[in-house]
């Protein structure tokens, strides 16, 4: 009888140990504050996976760059320092030009076109990330990018020498082609950059401007040029992914699809509500004049050609699928 109880205790211990070994904990690095809709959406995704996995996978979110800053997240996930993270896709053009496709000016200027472009590029992007040891989960766009400025902009000449916040190669190139002076600054440093005078203009979403209360830093104008719809993507370290059983992997992908759908809807709502918030705060929200619009479109056409040359046959295939 004692021997029987002894064997039972061993079996119980093995079962418990087996369950513990199957339980995984992922730290999720997020660059934006907890109140940002991207972070809130990712937090809900993490919560749903944690609750529905039956203890097999716990995802702990770290918003506001508290685990890794925005510019560090891709490397951190790739090297396994964080198992999962979110990164602004077009900031990674040096990793793969295709990651910049959603930031080509005036290529997709509506949500329907942005979705078409995403569908045309998604498989190739996921394949590229896979080759770098990463699993692509989902991507959500920011609202349409507009031009912020401390000064009123009425002509091409008003752009010359304007100190401009850039965050990727596309925005740096826009500055070069319009005569603005670019400085690369991450989202977390925007308020300080404007308040110190390091920059006086930028192209970004109404959501970012609202969240940063950009009007408090002397920014008076928002020009709704709907230049592009850049996306944030959620990626997972492949080694961490491979530790999950197939059922948990399937659950993560299901929840990722739901988070993507919800994120796109949140972005659409923000595209309207956040421009209203800028206006309510006293900013002048409007369009650029015909001369400036034509100038920006000319710059966009030049950049699209430059990007196509850089992206090669892969880029051409994606553009063909999009068009």
Secondary structure, 3 states (H helix, E strand, C coil): CHHHHHHHHHHHHHHHHHHHHHCEEEEEECCCCCCCHHHHHHHHHHHHHHHHCCCCEEEEEECCCCCCCHHHHHHHHHHCCCCEEEEEHHHHCCCCHHHHHHHCCCCCCCHHHHHHHHHHHHHHHHHHHHHCCEEEEEEEECCCEEEEECCCCCCHHHHCCCEEEECCHHHHHHHHHHCCEEEECCHHHHHHHHHCCCCCEEEEEHHHHHHCCHHHHCCCEEECCCCCCCEEEEEEEHHHHHCCCHHHHHHHHHHHHHHHHHHHHHHHHHHHHHHHHHHHCCCEEECCCHHHHHHHHHHHHHHHHHHHHHHHHHHHHHHHHHC
